[in-house]
Amino acid sequence: MATTRSEYELTPVKFSRLTTRGLILGLSLSQVIVLAVAAVVFVASLYAGGSTALFTAPAWASAVGLAVVGIGGRKLVEWVPITGHWLWRKAARQTAYRRRIAKPRPAGTLALPGDAAALRQYEDPETGAVMVHDPHQQTLTAILEVNHPAFVLMDPGEQERRVHAWGRVLSTVCRSGRVARLQVLERTLPDSGSGLTQWWAEHGRDDGSWVANTYRELIERAGPTGERHITTISIQLDMRAAARQIRAAGGSLRGAAAVLGQEMHTLTTALRAADLKPSDWYTPGQLAVMLRTAYDPQVASSLDRAGDLGRDLATAGPVAVEETWSRLRSDSAHHAVLWISQWPRAMVYPGFLAPILLSSGIRRSVTMLCDPVRSDQAARDIRKKKTEYISDATQRQRIGQIEDASQSAEYQDVLQQEADLTAGHGVLRFTGLIAVSADTVDELDAAVAAIEQAAIQASCETRLLVAQQAQAFVAAALPLGRGI
């Protein structure tokens, strides 16, 4: 039987570049404002005559330096609001959190620090699933766990088929128009060894032989030192976009839960069609365990054997959180969050993230935030980008500036997005975050260095987020669909 090679070969893919185009000639709005102020001061000093230009030199020279000099991938003028906000939070004592044990919390809250303290829980009476309500962003989020076989162990033909199936899942989310965000979270936790013990009890043959005794001793020793991987998918309903359907379903959170239930059913159907095995939607107890183990990883193995203990959302949050410029400390662990600032610029195969996802001995959470864009809005954004790129190219040609290859590559990315949208594909904005946890600061630094090296092997560029570690940790390590 004759077969073509395309049936068994993986198709490489290419990611769009992070746009660097600014307001004009690659300059951002803040740079343009600072340079305009410097120009006004300099010209005014020339008209004043005399040595005025020398006296005003510190002012306009500092403004030019703020707009031109860069540190850590940002211009100095872009660091001003970040540093100012951090200093304000530091002065207002918003970088430290201590739970008030004697003071009861409002009913229905999640006992989380920072801006996540506003989140509320709602238990759907129809499905028993817990839904997280954000009253400020007007969103409602539900979570489920997904079981899947090891992707890297499949043959190329099966990998290709599953990649296309996952693309259909994302396309389903895009066509809804009511989904604000889809979050895919893959994290590692210390294993108590209960999984291996349960497998041996169900499938093993303990006949007292030397082989059986050796295998049982190996499980007893290696089980508690292992780790387990958990993958969750969170779907978030945009209550503003679904306002009409919510009113038709009865209004309030009950109506929103009914509308979200429709999206949940559509998502589970799409996941099963993609040969993924979704679990039941998370209950309050399951979400409580996940929140607790994110802030306190060392308690994970104990909660596995504790039955119903630790499954109360009212007490699932951290006891103490201390945020620094580039680190976060909570309960029993230190954390650091990395942002995947650049995806592979060359053609890569779907398993390119394997060095990060399969890194052993490191407690980490990898999050993909997928924000679907309506087709009409995506078309408008693409037209706007095309117009701006053509205008910038014309302006650069007029002043004699040489065209940069990276700018041409970004324009080609816009054209490719337009072609994909015309072909019927959905448009999503992806944000990748990696939260790394360790018991000590030294272990955390070593783990961050290992993850950065793994990202290089995956052809990705990562940057350590600063002045926003608490907010970034909630987005990267918790399945609540939070952005940053």
C-alpha positions as CSV (number, residue, x, y, z in Angstrom):
1,M,0.0,0.0,0.0
2,A,1.5,3.3,-1.1
3,T,1.5,6.1,1.4
4,T,2.8,9.7,1.3
5,R,5.5,10.9,3.6
6,S,3.2,13.9,4.6
7,E,1.0,11.5,6.6
8,Y,3.8,10.6,9.0
9,E,5.8,13.8,9.1
10,L,5.2,16.6,11.6
11,T,4.6,20.1,10.2
12,P,6.9,22.7,11.6
13,V,5.3,26.0,12.8
14,K,6.4,29.5,13.2
15,F,5.3,32.1,15.8
16,S,4.7,35.7,15.3
17,R,7.3,38.1,16.7
18,L,6.7,40.3,19.7
19,T,6.0,43.6,18.0
20,T,8.4,46.4,18.6
21,R,6.8,49.1,16.5
22,G,6.0,52.2,18.4
23,L,4.0,55.3,17.8
24,I,6.3,56.7,15.2
25,L,9.7,55.5,13.9
26,G,9.8,52.7,16.5
27,L,9.4,55.1,19.4
28,S,6.8,54.5,22.0
29,L,4.3,57.2,23.2
30,S,6.4,57.8,26.4
31,Q,9.6,58.2,24.4
32,V,7.9,60.6,22.0
33,I,6.6,62.8,24.9
34,V,10.0,62.9,26.6
35,L,11.8,63.7,23.4
36,A,9.3,66.4,22.6
37,V,9.8,68.0,26.0
38,A,13.6,67.9,25.5
39,A,13.2,69.5,22.1
40,V,10.9,72.3,23.4
41,V,13.4,73.1,26.3
42,F,16.4,73.1,23.9
43,V,14.7,75.3,21.3
44,A,13.4,77.7,23.9
45,S,16.9,78.0,25.4
46,L,18.3,78.8,21.9
47,Y,15.8,81.6,21.5
48,A,16.6,82.9,24.9
49,G,20.2,83.4,23.7
50,G,23.4,83.6,25.6
51,S,24.4,80.7,27.7
52,T,20.9,79.6,28.4
53,A,21.4,76.4,26.5
54,L,24.2,75.4,28.8
55,F,22.2,76.0,31.9
56,T,19.3,74.0,30.6
57,A,21.5,71.2,29.3
58,P,20.9,68.9,32.4
59,A,17.2,69.1,31.7
60,W,17.0,68.3,28.0
61,A,20.0,65.9,28.1
62,S,18.4,63.9,30.9
63,A,15.1,63.8,28.9
64,V,17.0,62.5,25.9
65,G,18.8,59.9,28.1
66,L,15.5,58.7,29.5
67,A,14.2,58.1,26.0
68,V,17.3,56.5,24.5
69,V,19.2,54.6,27.2
70,G,17.8,51.1,27.9
71,I,18.3,48.7,30.9
72,G,17.0,45.2,31.0
73,G,15.2,45.4,27.7
74,R,13.3,48.6,28.6
75,K,14.1,52.2,28.1
76,L,14.6,54.3,31.2
77,V,11.4,56.2,30.6
78,E,9.5,52.9,30.7
79,W,11.0,52.0,34.1
80,V,9.7,55.2,35.6
81,P,6.0,54.1,36.1
82,I,7.1,50.6,37.1
83,T,9.5,51.8,39.7
84,G,7.1,54.5,40.9
85,H,4.2,52.0,41.4
86,W,6.5,49.6,43.2
87,L,7.7,52.4,45.6
88,W,4.1,53.5,46.2
89,R,3.1,49.9,47.0
90,K,6.1,49.5,49.3
91,A,5.3,52.7,51.2
92,A,1.6,51.6,51.5
93,R,2.8,48.2,52.8
94,Q,1.0,46.3,50.0
95,T,4.0,44.0,49.4
96,A,3.4,42.1,52.6
97,Y,0.4,40.0,53.5
98,R,-0.5,38.4,56.8
99,R,-3.7,36.5,57.4
100,R,-5.7,37.7,60.4
101,I,-6.6,34.4,62.0
102,A,-8.9,35.9,64.6
103,K,-10.8,38.0,62.1
104,P,-13.3,36.2,60.0
105,R,-13.3,36.8,56.3
106,P,-16.5,37.7,54.3
107,A,-18.4,34.6,53.2
108,G,-17.7,33.3,49.8
109,T,-14.2,34.8,49.4
110,L,-11.1,32.8,48.5
111,A,-8.7,34.2,51.2
112,L,-6.1,35.3,48.6
113,P,-3.7,38.2,48.9
114,G,-3.4,41.3,46.7
115,D,-5.9,42.2,44.0
116,A,-7.1,38.5,44.1
117,A,-8.8,39.2,47.4
118,A,-11.9,40.5,45.5
119,L,-12.5,37.1,44.0
120,R,-15.7,35.2,45.1
121,Q,-16.7,31.6,44.8
122,Y,-20.0,30.3,43.5
123,E,-21.0,26.7,43.6
124,D,-23.3,25.7,40.7
125,P,-26.3,23.9,42.0
126,E,-26.7,22.0,38.8
127,T,-23.2,20.5,38.4
128,G,-21.7,21.1,41.8
129,A,-18.7,22.8,40.1
130,V,-17.1,25.8,41.8
131,M,-17.0,29.0,39.7
132,V,-14.7,31.9,40.5
133,H,-16.4,35.3,40.1
134,D,-14.4,38.5,39.6
135,P,-16.7,41.4,40.4
136,H,-14.3,44.0,39.0
137,Q,-13.5,42.3,35.6
138,Q,-17.0,40.8,35.4
139,T,-15.8,37.3,34.6
140,L,-16.8,33.8,35.8
141,T,-14.3,31.0,35.7
142,A,-14.6,27.2,35.9
143,I,-11.7,24.6,36.1
144,L,-11.3,21.0,35.0
145,E,-8.4,18.6,35.0
146,V,-7.2,16.9,31.7
147,N,-5.5,13.6,31.4
148,H,-3.5,12.9,28.3
149,P,-0.8,10.5,27.1
150,A,2.8,11.5,26.8
151,F,3.0,13.6,23.6
152,V,6.7,13.1,23.0
153,L,6.4,9.3,23.0
154,M,3.9,9.3,20.2
155,D,4.8,8.7,16.6
156,P,4.9,11.7,14.3
157,G,1.6,10.9,12.6
158,E,-0.3,10.8,15.9
159,Q,1.4,13.9,17.1
160,E,0.3,15.7,13.9
161,R,-3.2,14.5,14.3
162,R,-3.4,15.7,18.0
163,V,-2.0,19.1,17.1
164,H,-4.8,19.6,14.6
165,A,-7.3,18.4,17.1
166,W,-6.1,20.9,19.7
167,G,-6.3,23.6,17.1
168,R,-10.0,22.7,16.6
169,V,-10.5,23.1,20.3
170,L,-9.0,26.6,20.3
171,S,-11.0,27.4,17.2
172,T,-14.2,26.4,19.0
173,V,-13.3,28.8,21.8
174,C,-12.7,31.7,19.4
175,R,-16.1,31.2,17.7
176,S,-18.0,31.5,20.9
177,G,-17.7,35.2,21.4
178,R,-18.5,34.9,25.1
179,V,-15.2,33.4,26.3
180,A,-12.8,35.9,27.8
181,R,-9.9,33.7,28.3
182,L,-8.7,30.1,28.2
183,Q,-5.9,29.1,30.6
184,V,-3.9,25.9,30.3
185,L,-1.8,25.2,33.4
186,E,0.7,22.4,33.7
187,R,2.4,22.1,37.1
188,T,4.5,19.7,39.1
189,L,4.0,18.7,42.7
190,P,5.9,16.5,45.1
191,D,4.5,12.9,44.9
192,S,3.5,11.2,48.1
193,G,4.0,7.8,46.4
194,S,0.3,6.9,46.7
195,G,0.0,6.7,42.9
196,L,2.8,4.1,42.5
197,T,1.5,2.2,45.5
198,Q,-2.0,2.1,44.1
199,W,-0.7,0.9,40.7
200,W,1.3,-1.9,42.3
201,A,-1.7,-2.9,44.4
202,E,-3.9,-3.1,41.2
203,H,-1.5,-4.4,38.6
204,G,1.4,-5.9,40.5
205,R,1.9,-9.5,41.4
206,D,3.2,-9.7,45.0
207,D,4.0,-13.4,45.2
208,G,6.9,-13.1,47.6
209,S,9.6,-13.6,45.0
210,W,12.9,-11.7,44.9
211,V,11.7,-9.6,42.0
212,A,8.4,-8.7,43.7
213,N,10.2,-7.7,46.9
214,T,12.7,-5.6,45.1
215,Y,10.0,-3.8,43.1
216,R,8.0,-3.1,46.2
217,E,11.0,-1.7,48.0
218,L,11.9,0.5,45.0
219,I,8.3,1.9,45.1
220,E,8.5,2.6,48.8
221,R,11.8,4.4,48.5
222,A,11.4,6.2,45.2
223,G,7.7,7.1,45.5
224,P,8.0,10.0,48.0
225,T,10.9,11.5,46.1
226,G,9.1,11.6,42.8
227,E,6.9,14.2,41.3
228,R,3.5,14.3,39.5
229,H,2.3,16.4,36.7
230,I,-1.2,18.0,36.7
231,T,-2.8,19.8,33.8
232,T,-5.8,21.9,34.2
233,I,-7.9,24.0,31.8
234,S,-9.8,27.1,33.0
235,I,-12.5,28.6,30.9
236,Q,-13.6,32.2,31.7
237,L,-16.9,33.7,30.7
238,D,-17.1,37.4,29.8
239,M,-20.2,38.5,31.6
240,R,-20.4,41.8,29.7
241,A,-20.3,40.1,26.3
242,A,-22.9,37.5,27.4
243,A,-25.2,40.0,29.2
244,R,-28.1,39.3,27.0
245,Q,-27.9,35.5,27.4
246,I,-27.4,36.0,31.2
247,R,-30.6,38.0,31.4
248,A,-32.5,35.4,29.4
249,A,-31.2,32.7,31.8
250,G,-32.5,34.5,34.9
251,G,-29.8,37.1,35.6
252,S,-27.3,37.4,38.4
253,L,-24.7,34.7,39.1
254,R,-27.2,32.0,38.6
255,G,-27.9,33.1,35.0
256,A,-24.2,33.6,34.4
257,A,-23.5,30.0,35.7
258,A,-26.1,28.7,33.3
259,V,-24.5,30.4,30.3
260,L,-21.0,29.3,31.5
261,G,-22.4,25.8,31.7
262,Q,-23.1,25.9,28.0
263,E,-19.5,26.8,27.3
264,M,-18.3,24.1,29.7
265,H,-20.3,21.5,27.8
266,T,-19.0,22.7,24.4
267,L,-15.4,22.6,25.7
268,T,-15.6,19.1,27.2
269,T,-17.1,17.9,23.9
270,A,-14.3,19.5,21.9
271,L,-11.7,18.0,24.3
272,R,-13.0,14.5,24.0
273,A,-13.0,14.9,20.2
274,A,-9.3,15.8,20.5
275,D,-8.7,12.5,22.4
276,L,-8.2,14.3,25.7
277,K,-9.8,13.0,28.9
278,P,-11.4,15.8,30.8
279,S,-12.3,15.1,34.4
280,D,-15.4,16.4,36.2
281,W,-15.4,20.1,36.8
282,Y,-13.5,21.1,40.0
283,T,-15.4,21.2,43.2
284,P,-14.7,23.8,46.0
285,G,-12.6,21.1,47.8
286,Q,-10.4,20.4,44.8
287,L,-9.8,24.1,44.1
288,A,-8.9,24.6,47.8
289,V,-6.3,21.9,47.6
290,M,-4.8,23.4,44.4
291,L,-4.6,26.9,45.9
292,R,-3.1,25.6,49.2
293,T,-0.4,23.6,47.5
294,A,0.5,26.5,45.2
295,Y,1.5,28.7,48.1
296,D,2.6,25.8,50.4
297,P,4.1,23.0,48.1
298,Q,5.5,21.0,51.0
299,V,2.0,20.2,52.3
300,A,0.9,18.6,49.0
301,S,2.0,15.0,50.0
302,S,0.2,15.4,53.4
303,L,-3.0,16.6,51.8
304,D,-3.1,13.5,49.5
305,R,-3.3,11.3,52.6
306,A,-5.5,13.6,54.7
307,G,-8.9,12.8,53.2
308,D,-11.2,15.7,53.6
309,L,-8.8,17.9,55.5
310,G,-7.6,21.1,53.8
311,R,-10.5,21.3,51.4
312,D,-12.1,24.5,52.7
313,L,-11.8,27.5,50.3
314,A,-12.2,29.8,53.3
315,T,-8.8,28.7,54.6
316,A,-7.1,27.7,51.4
317,G,-5.1,30.8,50.9
318,P,-1.6,31.5,52.3
319,V,-0.8,32.5,55.8
320,A,1.9,34.9,54.9
321,V,3.3,36.4,51.7
322,E,6.3,38.7,51.3
323,E,7.0,40.2,47.9
324,T,10.4,41.7,46.9
325,W,11.5,43.3,43.6
326,S,12.1,40.0,41.8
327,R,11.0,37.3,44.3
328,L,8.0,36.1,46.3
329,R,8.0,34.2,49.5
330,S,4.9,32.4,50.8
331,D,4.5,29.9,53.7
332,S,7.0,27.1,52.9
333,A,8.5,28.2,49.5
334,H,10.2,30.9,47.6
335,H,8.9,31.7,44.1
336,A,10.0,33.6,40.9
337,V,7.9,34.1,37.8
338,L,9.4,34.3,34.3
339,W,7.7,35.7,31.2
340,I,8.2,34.0,27.8
341,S,8.9,37.3,26.0
342,Q,9.8,35.7,22.7
343,W,8.5,32.5,21.2
344,P,10.7,30.6,18.6
345,R,11.5,32.8,15.6
346,A,12.5,29.9,13.4
347,M,10.4,27.0,12.3
348,V,9.9,24.5,15.2
349,Y,8.0,21.3,15.8
350,P,5.0,21.1,18.2
351,G,7.1,19.4,20.9
352,F,9.5,22.3,21.2
353,L,8.5,23.0,24.9
354,A,9.7,19.5,26.0
355,P,12.9,20.8,27.7
356,I,10.8,23.0,29.9
357,L,7.9,20.7,30.6
358,L,10.1,17.7,31.2
359,S,12.7,19.3,33.4
360,S,12.9,17.0,36.4
361,G,13.6,18.0,40.0
362,I,12.2,21.5,39.7
363,R,8.8,22.5,41.0
364,R,7.3,24.8,38.4
365,S,4.1,25.8,36.8
366,V,3.8,26.6,33.1
367,T,0.8,28.7,32.1
368,M,-0.6,29.6,28.7
369,L,-3.1,32.4,28.8
370,C,-5.2,32.3,25.5
371,D,-7.3,35.4,24.9
372,P,-9.6,34.9,21.9
373,V,-10.2,37.9,19.7
374,R,-13.5,38.3,17.8
375,S,-13.0,38.0,14.0
376,D,-14.3,41.5,13.3
377,Q,-12.1,43.1,15.9
378,A,-9.1,41.0,14.7
379,A,-9.7,42.2,11.1
380,R,-9.8,45.8,12.3
381,D,-6.6,45.4,14.3
382,I,-4.8,43.8,11.3
383,R,-5.9,46.6,9.0
384,K,-4.7,49.2,11.5
385,K,-1.3,47.5,11.9
386,K,-0.9,47.2,8.1
387,T,-1.6,51.0,7.8
388,E,0.8,51.9,10.6
389,Y,3.6,49.7,9.2
390,I,3.2,51.2,5.7
391,S,3.2,54.7,7.1
392,D,6.3,54.0,9.2
393,A,8.1,52.6,6.2
394,T,7.2,55.6,4.1
395,Q,8.4,58.0,6.9
396,R,11.7,56.1,7.2
397,Q,12.3,56.2,3.5
398,R,11.6,59.9,3.5
399,I,14.2,60.7,6.1
400,G,16.7,58.2,4.6
401,Q,16.6,55.6,7.4
402,I,17.5,52.0,6.4
403,E,14.7,49.5,6.6
404,D,15.3,47.0,9.4
405,A,14.9,43.2,8.8
406,S,13.0,42.7,12.0
407,Q,10.5,45.3,10.9
408,S,10.0,43.6,7.6
409,A,9.5,40.3,9.5
410,E,6.9,41.8,11.8
411,Y,5.0,43.1,8.7
412,Q,5.1,39.6,7.2
413,D,3.7,38.2,10.4
414,V,0.8,40.7,10.1
415,L,0.2,39.5,6.5
416,Q,0.2,35.9,7.7
417,Q,-2.3,36.6,10.4
418,E,-4.5,38.2,7.8
419,A,-4.3,35.2,5.6
420,D,-5.1,32.8,8.5
421,L,-8.1,34.9,9.5
422,T,-9.3,35.0,5.9
423,A,-9.0,31.2,5.8
424,G,-11.4,30.9,8.7
425,H,-8.9,30.4,11.6
426,G,-9.4,32.0,15.0
427,V,-7.0,34.7,16.4
428,L,-5.8,34.3,20.0
429,R,-3.3,36.4,22.0
430,F,-1.0,34.1,23.9
431,T,0.9,34.9,27.1
432,G,3.3,32.4,28.5
433,L,4.4,32.4,32.2
434,I,6.6,30.1,34.2
435,A,6.4,30.1,38.0
436,V,9.4,28.4,39.7
437,S,9.3,27.4,43.4
438,A,11.9,26.1,45.8
439,D,12.5,25.7,49.5
440,T,15.4,28.2,49.8
441,V,16.6,31.3,47.9
442,D,19.8,29.5,46.7
443,E,17.7,26.5,45.4
444,L,15.3,29.0,43.7
445,D,18.2,30.8,41.9
446,A,19.5,27.4,40.7
447,A,16.1,26.3,39.5
448,V,15.5,29.6,37.7
449,A,18.9,29.3,36.0
450,A,17.9,25.7,34.9
451,I,14.6,26.8,33.5
452,E,16.2,29.7,31.6
453,Q,18.6,27.2,30.1
454,A,15.8,24.9,29.2
455,A,14.0,27.8,27.6
456,I,17.0,28.5,25.4
457,Q,16.9,24.8,24.3
458,A,13.3,25.3,23.5
459,S,14.3,28.4,21.3
460,C,12.3,30.7,23.7
461,E,13.4,33.9,25.4
462,T,12.4,34.4,29.0
463,R,12.6,37.5,31.3
464,L,12.3,37.6,35.0
465,L,9.3,39.8,35.9
466,V,10.1,42.6,38.4
467,A,7.9,44.8,40.7
468,Q,4.9,42.5,40.0
469,Q,5.8,39.1,41.3
470,A,2.7,38.7,43.5
471,Q,0.3,39.5,40.7
472,A,2.4,37.4,38.3
473,F,2.3,34.4,40.6
474,V,-1.5,34.4,40.8
475,A,-1.6,34.5,37.0
476,A,1.1,31.8,36.5
477,A,0.5,29.3,39.4
478,L,-3.3,29.5,40.0
479,P,-6.0,28.3,37.6
480,L,-8.1,31.4,38.0
481,G,-7.7,32.9,34.6
482,R,-6.0,36.0,35.9
483,G,-4.0,38.3,33.6
484,I,-1.0,40.5,34.2
